[in-house]
């Protein structure tokens, strides 16, 4: 029986642990946090039909609430674009702590062992392969290590540089956030409940507030490392817009980092596979990544189970990476082009986009969570380039869009070093 070790209780890692344990593999998960302290203390969007398809039952409960739409506003707050979703929309917001515990329960029920309070120090490697994990409880050997330890994964960071797996993310590939929940003094709820601010207070990034009868959810997000001054300024501005928002912080209040970039060009090796934030599977515009990670965990489990007892080599595990890019690449490529463009703009440029109707309700549909809406945004920007003399940043949009199409076509279905290097060369031009 093959031994599988999972580093971290990430969504994709837990689903892979569940599926592989259910298939008869010996699975152990190491998580540095204790059971009652998993994950970020906030909500995130999910698409439940993916969970239903993968056999993950989600109960009807207060931790899962409908999501109907948002208002988007420019830095000057001169334009408000309302994007409503239909009442039968499947999109939901879920408490991340609840979901991680739910997935942990499923993995345990399938036969996986989860060892909480155990820190992973790094990978154990020998002869060009990962052979196990170094933890605070000792060294454990494995046929496969699944890296679900997040953006700053100690497993990925410990791998030999010569393997070509990116170990440290550049600063501009990271979205720096603070999120907290304040009291709602009156129970009033905005319509729609969410307001999204581009370049809030003139700062490069994206903030939001979500009003609920029990709380006001505030996210402050920047394209640079943020501090308490950024948070205080943004919260004060939101409070001016929402007089029913209280001063008391009732939940959250932590700084977190989110990868905002394309998935890593290589996230598998001999005896190693990354999933979720460890492989940078969040969507570059919305920051959502739960569904991507869950589906990636399913592809990984299918690949491992399909190896029929053979060694889990780079060539075998490449099937997992290929399937993820083929099915979810579009969730990353167009949003990444827009994200890079936004990071190069000023608040005044964003105002121009809104006020000249270059960005409209149509392009902002679903807040960038769906790939089609962001693709439409890219195409609209390309159409406007001959008509406006705005920024050198826009000149690269058609060029990048063309590269994205080339990258999709060039990705080799079967791994060979030459084919991979040819594909990666184009990939890194994005």
C-alpha positions in Angstrom: 0.0 0.0 0.0 1.4 3.4 -1.0 2.1 5.9 1.8 0.9 9.4 1.1 1.9 12.3 3.3 0.0 15.7 3.1 1.6 18.8 4.5 -1.1 21.2 5.8 -4.9 21.2 6.0 -5.5 23.2 2.8 -8.8 22.6 1.0 -7.2 20.7 -1.9 -4.9 18.7 0.3 -7.8 17.6 2.5 -9.9 16.6 -0.5 -7.0 14.6 -1.9 -6.5 13.0 1.5 -10.2 12.0 1.6 -10.3 10.6 -2.0 -7.0 8.7 -1.6 -7.9 7.2 1.8 -11.2 6.2 0.3 -9.4 4.5 -2.5 -7.3 2.5 0.0 -4.1 4.5 0.3 -2.3 5.0 3.6 -2.7 8.7 4.2 -1.4 11.0 7.0 -1.9 14.7 7.1 0.4 17.0 9.2 -1.1 20.3 10.3 0.8 22.8 12.6 -2.4 24.4 14.0 -4.7 22.7 16.5 -8.1 21.4 15.3 -10.0 24.3 16.8 -7.8 26.9 15.0 -7.8 25.9 11.3 -7.7 28.4 8.5 -8.5 32.1 8.2 -11.3 33.5 10.3 -13.3 34.8 7.4 -15.8 33.8 4.6 -15.1 33.1 1.0 -17.1 32.3 -2.2 -17.7 28.8 -3.4 -19.6 27.1 -6.2 -21.5 24.2 -4.5 -22.2 22.2 -7.7 -18.5 21.3 -7.8 -18.8 19.9 -4.3 -21.9 17.9 -5.2 -20.1 16.4 -8.3 -17.2 15.3 -6.1 -19.4 13.8 -3.4 -18.9 16.4 -0.7 -22.2 17.0 1.0 -22.7 20.6 2.3 -25.3 20.9 4.9 -27.9 23.7 5.1 -26.6 25.9 7.9 -25.8 29.5 9.0 -22.2 29.0 7.9 -23.3 28.9 4.2 -25.2 31.9 2.8 -26.3 33.0 -0.7 -24.4 35.6 -2.6 -26.4 37.8 -4.9 -24.3 40.6 -6.2 -22.1 43.7 -5.6 -21.7 47.3 -6.2 -18.3 48.3 -7.7 -17.0 51.8 -7.3 -14.0 53.8 -8.6 -11.5 55.6 -6.3 -13.3 59.0 -6.7 -16.6 57.2 -6.0 -18.2 59.0 -8.9 -19.4 55.8 -10.6 -21.2 52.9 -9.0 -21.7 49.8 -11.1 -24.3 47.4 -9.7 -24.0 43.8 -10.7 -26.8 41.5 -9.5 -26.8 37.8 -9.8 -30.0 35.9 -10.5 -32.0 34.6 -7.5 -31.3 31.1 -8.6 -27.5 31.7 -8.6 -25.5 28.8 -7.2 -22.8 31.0 -5.7 -22.5 30.9 -2.0 -20.3 32.4 0.8 -19.0 29.9 3.3 -17.2 30.2 6.6 -13.7 28.9 5.8 -13.1 27.5 9.3 -16.4 25.5 9.0 -15.4 24.2 5.6 -11.9 23.1 6.6 -13.3 21.2 9.6 -16.0 19.7 7.4 -13.3 18.5 4.9 -11.1 17.2 7.8 -14.1 15.2 9.1 -14.6 13.6 5.7 -10.9 12.7 5.4 -10.9 11.1 8.8 -14.1 9.2 8.1 -12.5 7.8 4.9 -9.5 6.5 6.9 -7.0 9.3 6.7 -5.0 10.2 9.9 -4.7 13.9 10.7 -2.0 14.9 13.2 -2.7 18.3 14.5 -0.1 20.5 16.2 2.7 19.0 14.2 4.9 21.5 12.2 6.4 20.5 8.9 10.0 21.8 8.6 10.6 20.8 5.0 10.9 18.0 2.5 13.2 15.0 2.7 14.9 14.5 -0.7 17.2 11.9 -2.1 18.4 11.1 -5.6 16.3 13.7 -7.4 13.1 12.9 -5.6 11.0 13.7 -2.5 11.0 10.8 -0.2 9.2 12.2 2.9 8.7 15.0 5.3 10.8 16.4 8.2 8.5 17.4 11.0 8.7 18.4 14.7 7.8 14.8 15.5 10.6 13.3 13.3 11.1 12.2 9.8 8.4 10.3 7.9 8.9 8.5 4.6 6.4 8.4 1.8 5.8 7.4 -1.8 4.2 10.8 -2.4 4.2 14.2 -0.5 1.3 16.4 -1.2 2.2 20.0 -0.5 -0.9 21.9 0.8 1.0 24.1 3.2 0.2 27.4 1.6 1.9 30.4 -0.1 5.0 30.2 2.2 5.1 26.4 2.2 8.2 25.2 4.0 8.1 22.1 1.8 8.3 24.0 -1.5 10.8 26.4 -0.1 13.1 23.5 0.9 13.3 21.9 -2.6 16.5 22.0 -4.6 16.7 25.1 -6.8 17.9 23.0 -9.7 14.5 21.3 -10.0 13.0 24.5 -11.4 10.1 24.8 -8.9 9.6 28.4 -7.8 10.4 28.5 -4.1 9.9 32.1 -3.1 7.2 34.3 -4.7 8.2 37.9 -5.8 6.5 40.6 -3.8 4.4 41.8 -6.6 2.8 38.3 -6.9 1.4 38.6 -3.4 -1.8 40.4 -2.3 -1.5 41.7 1.2 -4.7 41.7 3.2 -6.4 42.5 6.5 -9.9 41.4 7.3 -12.1 42.0 10.2 -15.8 41.9 11.2 -17.3 44.9 13.0 -20.6 45.1 14.9 -23.7 46.2 13.0 -25.5 48.5 15.4 -28.9 48.5 13.7 -29.1 45.3 11.7 -29.4 47.4 8.5 -28.2 45.6 5.3 -27.1 47.5 2.1 -28.6 46.5 -1.2 -26.7 44.7 -2.6 -24.8 43.7 0.5 -21.3 44.0 -1.0 -19.4 47.1 -2.1 -16.1 46.7 -3.8 -13.7 49.6 -4.0 -11.0 49.8 -6.6 -7.9 51.7 -5.3 -9.7 52.6 -2.1 -8.4 55.8 -0.6 -6.2 56.1 -3.7 -4.1 53.1 -2.7 -3.2 50.4 -5.3 -5.4 47.5 -4.4 -9.0 46.4 -3.8 -11.1 46.7 -0.6 -14.7 45.6 0.1 -17.4 45.7 2.7 -20.2 43.2 3.2 -23.1 44.2 5.3 -25.0 41.5 7.2 -27.6 42.0 9.9 -25.1 40.7 12.5 -21.8 42.2 11.3 -19.9 44.4 8.8 -17.2 42.4 7.0 -14.3 44.6 5.9 -11.4 43.5 3.7 -8.4 45.8 3.0 -6.2 44.5 0.2 -3.1 46.1 -1.3 -0.5 45.2 -3.9 2.2 46.0 -1.3 2.8 45.0 2.3 0.3 46.9 4.5 0.3 48.0 8.0 -2.2 49.2 10.6 -2.2 52.8 9.2 -3.6 51.4 5.8 -6.3 49.5 7.8 -7.3 52.4 9.9 -7.6 54.8 6.9 -9.7 52.3 4.9 -12.0 51.3 7.9 -12.6 55.0 8.7 -13.7 55.7 5.1 -16.1 52.7 5.1 -17.5 53.8 8.5 -18.2 57.2 6.9 -20.2 55.4 4.2 -22.0 53.1 6.7 -23.2 55.1 9.8 -24.6 51.9 11.3 -21.2 50.3 11.5 -19.9 50.1 15.1 -16.4 50.5 16.5 -16.2 47.0 18.1 -14.3 44.3 16.2 -16.2 41.1 16.8 -14.2 38.6 14.7 -11.1 38.3 12.5 -8.6 41.2 12.5 -5.6 39.4 11.1 -3.2 40.2 8.3 -2.9 37.5 5.6 -1.1 37.0 2.3 -2.8 35.6 -0.8 -1.0 34.6 -4.0 -2.2 36.6 -7.0 -0.5 35.3 -10.1 -0.6 32.4 -12.5 -0.2 28.9 -11.1 3.4 27.9 -10.8 4.8 26.7 -14.2 5.9 23.5 -12.4 4.2 22.2 -9.3 5.1 18.5 -9.6 8.3 16.4 -9.3 9.3 12.9 -8.5 7.3 12.0 -5.4 6.0 15.6 -5.0 2.8 17.5 -5.9 1.6 20.9 -4.8 -2.0 21.9 -4.5 -3.9 25.1 -3.6 -2.0 28.2 -2.5 1.3 26.1 -2.5 0.8 25.9 -6.3 -0.8 29.5 -6.6 -4.2 28.3 -7.6 -6.1 31.4 -6.6 -7.8 33.4 -9.3 -5.7 36.6 -9.9 -8.6 39.0 -9.9 -11.1 37.7 -7.3 -8.6 36.0 -5.0 -10.9 33.0 -4.7 -9.3 29.6 -4.9 -11.4 27.1 -2.9 -13.1 25.5 -5.9 -9.9 25.5 -7.9 -8.1 23.7 -5.1 -10.8 21.2 -4.5 -10.9 20.3 -8.2 -7.1 20.1 -8.3 -7.2 17.7 -5.3 -9.6 15.5 -7.2 -7.3 15.5 -10.3 -4.3 14.7 -8.2 -6.1 11.8 -6.5 -7.3 10.4 -9.9 -3.7 10.6 -11.2 -2.3 8.8 -8.2 -4.9 6.1 -8.2 -4.4 5.7 -12.0 -0.7 5.0 -11.6 -1.6 1.3 -10.9 1.0 0.8 -8.2 3.9 2.3 -10.2 6.3 5.0 -9.0 4.9 8.5 -8.8 7.4 10.1 -11.0 7.5 13.5 -12.6 6.2 12.0 -15.8 3.2 10.4 -14.0 2.3 13.4 -11.9 2.6 15.7 -14.9 -0.8 14.3 -15.9 -2.2 16.0 -12.9 -0.6 19.4 -13.8 -1.7 19.1 -17.4 -5.3 18.3 -16.5 -5.5 21.3 -14.1 -4.1 23.8 -16.7 -6.4 22.4 -19.4 -9.5 22.7 -17.3 -8.7 25.7 -15.2 -6.1 27.7 -17.1 -8.8 30.1 -18.4 -9.6 30.9 -14.8 -6.1 32.3 -14.5 -4.8 33.6 -17.8 -7.2 36.5 -18.6 -7.6 37.6 -15.0 -3.8 37.6 -14.7 -3.5 40.0 -17.7 -6.1 42.4 -16.1 -4.4 42.1 -12.7 -1.0 43.0 -14.1 -2.5 45.9 -15.9 -4.3 47.2 -12.8 -1.1 47.1 -10.8 0.5 49.4 -13.3 -2.4 52.0 -13.2 -3.0 55.0 -10.9 -6.2 55.9 -9.1 -6.8 58.6 -11.8 -6.5 55.9 -14.5 -9.1 53.7 -12.8 -11.4 56.6 -12.6 -11.0 57.1 -16.3 -11.9 53.5 -17.0 -15.1 53.8 -15.0 -16.2 57.2 -16.1 -15.6 56.5 -19.8 -17.5 53.2 -19.5 -14.5 51.1 -20.6 -15.3 48.9 -17.6 -19.1 48.4 -17.3 -21.5 46.1 -15.5 -21.1 43.5 -18.2 -17.4 43.0 -17.7 -17.7 43.0 -13.9 -20.3 40.3 -13.9 -19.8 38.0 -11.0 -16.9 40.1 -9.7 -14.3 38.3 -11.8 -15.1 35.0 -10.2 -16.1 33.6 -13.6 -13.5 33.4 -16.4 -15.8 34.7 -19.1 -16.3 38.0 -17.4 -12.6 38.7 -17.2 -12.1 37.6 -20.8 -14.7 40.1 -21.9 -12.8 42.8 -19.9 -9.6 42.0 -21.8 -11.4 42.1 -25.1 -13.1 45.4 -24.3 -9.8 47.0 -23.3 -8.2 45.7 -26.5 -11.1 47.2 -28.5 -10.6 50.6 -26.8 -6.8 50.9 -27.3 -7.0 52.4 -30.8 -9.5 55.0 -29.5 -7.7 56.3 -26.5 -4.3 57.5 -25.6 -4.3 56.5 -22.0 -1.3 54.5 -20.8 1.7 52.5 -22.1 0.4 49.8 -19.8 -2.5 49.1 -22.1 -0.3 48.5 -25.1 0.8 45.2 -23.7 -2.7 43.8 -23.3 -3.2 42.5 -26.9 0.3 41.1 -26.8 -0.2 39.2 -23.6 -3.6 37.9 -24.8 -1.9 36.4 -27.8 0.7 34.7 -25.6 -2.0 33.2 -23.4 -3.5 31.5 -26.4 -0.1 30.2 -27.4 0.6 28.9 -24.0 -2.7 27.0 -24.0 -1.8 25.3 -27.3 1.8 24.5 -26.5 1.4 22.8 -23.1 2.6 19.2 -23.7 0.1 16.4 -22.7 3.0 14.1 -21.9 6.1 15.3 -20.0 9.4 15.6 -21.8 12.0 18.0 -20.7 12.4 19.7 -24.2 8.6 20.1 -24.6 8.3 21.4 -21.1 11.1 24.0 -21.5 9.6 25.2 -24.7 6.2 25.7 -23.1 7.7 27.3 -20.0 9.5 29.9 -22.1 6.2 31.1 -23.5 4.5 30.8 -20.1 7.0 33.1 -18.4 6.3 35.8 -21.0 2.8 36.3 -19.6 
